[in-house]
Amino acid sequence: MDNNRLKSIEESLANGGKDAVLAVLEQIREIGVPKLLPALIKVYKTCGDDDVRMAVFKLLSDVSQRELVDEMAAAIAVEKDANVKQMLVTSCWYSKIDYLPQLELFIDMVFDAPFELAFEAFTVIENRQGSITDERRAELISYIENRLAESNIGNESLAESLTEIVKNYDE
């Protein structure tokens, strides 16, 4: 996508009314999300319309573009708004994208986040699909085991289940 088209879409998202934003969200569904993720997050944060917010969530949940993984992980890592962060993590487990390269981010949330967000992150880990190498499995298990003593109160049972989940990932 060229820069002019990108800027035009971002402007429409920022300045359009409800119907215009919903129409642009449908266009984004066809052309791809990764470069527009910051604009989509901004719309979600600033728009008071539930239909628009739900459309952003559904768009992010339906994305199947592998190149979104790193963008989404970076956005989740820096997001301060708890509601927005929860929406982003929830959209990850609804999507068909394999977040294996970024599972440490979700593991950290299981240990550190408030229970609701920890549970959403746990679900991303639990429901991941795709193959995993023995080396990556060992890395993840070691990462989890090194963090087990650090779990937030209330998240211990989730944290303790992580090792078994990762051990059972398909090769």
PyMOL commands that set and color helices and strands:
alter all, ss='L'
color gray80, all
select helices_A, chain A and resi 3-15+18-31+34-46+50-62+68-78+82-94+100-112+115-126+134-150+156-167
alter helices_A, ss='H'
color red, helices_A
deselect
rebuild
show_as cartoon
